[in-house]
Amino acid sequence: MLVRRLPMLLLALGGSIFALVRWKVHPRASLMTVIALVIYLIEAVLFTVFIYYLPELTQSLRLSGKATGWLYTVIFFFEDFVLAGVILLLVAAAFTGRRTQTDATD
């Protein structure tokens, strides 16, 4: 599963490096970008490892099929919230530091 996520992980790593390089030009936007992409990298690795070991955990806890289904639903639900937070941070970074346009009356 980690190999399946590899393109996005590489993109997040490259985006973080790019944001760090551009730090002096746009510090606030770069900070939000780095925070968002680091959260994504951590979440992706932890989620992949957790999903890999979850079947063993459910067997050791002797959960029913219905309880296992609910557990997976809750885990994916929280993962979606983390990804929504990452997207919000990236959108906020895109609009940070933009000047508002004044009316051109000339």
C-alpha positions in Angstrom: 0.0 0.0 0.0 2.9 2.3 0.7 4.2 1.8 -2.9 0.7 2.7 -4.2 1.0 6.0 -2.3 4.6 6.6 -3.5 3.8 9.2 -6.2 1.9 11.4 -3.7 4.6 10.9 -1.0 7.3 12.0 -3.5 5.1 15.0 -4.5 4.7 16.0 -0.9 8.4 15.6 -0.2 9.2 17.7 -3.3 6.7 20.3 -2.4 8.1 20.6 1.1 11.6 21.1 -0.3 10.3 23.7 -2.8 8.6 25.5 0.1 11.7 25.5 2.2 13.7 26.9 -0.8 11.2 29.7 -1.2 11.0 30.4 2.5 12.7 33.9 2.3 10.3 35.1 -0.4 7.1 33.9 1.1 7.6 32.8 4.7 4.0 32.5 5.9 2.9 30.6 2.8 5.9 28.4 2.9 5.3 27.6 6.6 1.7 26.6 6.0 2.8 24.5 3.0 5.5 22.7 4.9 3.1 22.1 7.9 0.4 20.7 5.6 2.8 18.4 3.6 4.6 17.1 6.7 1.2 16.3 8.2 0.3 14.5 5.0 3.6 12.5 5.0 3.2 11.5 8.6 -0.5 10.6 8.2 0.2 8.6 5.1 2.9 6.5 6.7 1.1 6.0 10.0 -2.2 5.2 8.3 -0.5 2.6 6.0 1.3 0.9 8.8 -1.9 0.9 11.0 -4.0 -0.5 8.2 -1.4 -3.2 7.6 -1.5 -4.4 11.2 -5.3 -3.8 11.8 -6.4 -7.3 10.7 -4.1 -8.9 13.3 -5.4 -6.5 15.9 -9.0 -7.3 15.2 -8.3 -11.1 15.3 -6.5 -10.7 18.7 -9.4 -8.7 20.1 -11.9 -11.2 18.5 -14.1 -8.5 17.1 -17.2 -9.5 15.2 -17.5 -8.7 11.5 -19.8 -5.8 12.2 -17.5 -4.3 14.8 -14.6 -4.7 12.4 -16.6 -2.8 9.8 -17.3 0.0 12.2 -13.7 0.2 13.2 -12.6 0.6 9.6 -15.3 3.2 9.0 -14.2 5.3 12.0 -10.5 5.0 10.9 -11.3 6.1 7.3 -13.6 8.9 8.6 -10.7 10.4 10.7 -8.3 10.0 7.8 -10.6 12.0 5.7 -10.7 14.8 8.3 -6.9 14.9 8.4 -6.8 15.1 4.6 -9.4 17.9 4.6 -7.2 19.8 7.1 -4.2 19.4 4.8 -6.2 20.7 1.8 -7.4 23.7 3.8 -3.9 24.5 4.8 -2.7 24.3 1.2 -5.5 26.5 0.0 -4.8 29.0 2.7 -1.2 29.0 1.8 -2.1 29.7 -1.8 -4.0 32.8 -0.8 -1.7 34.1 1.9 0.1 37.3 1.2 -2.0 38.3 -1.8 -2.9 41.9 -2.1 -6.4 43.0 -2.7 -7.0 44.8 -6.0 -7.8 48.4 -5.7 -10.2 50.1 -8.1 -8.4 51.4 -11.1 -10.0 54.8 -11.8 -7.3 56.1 -14.1 
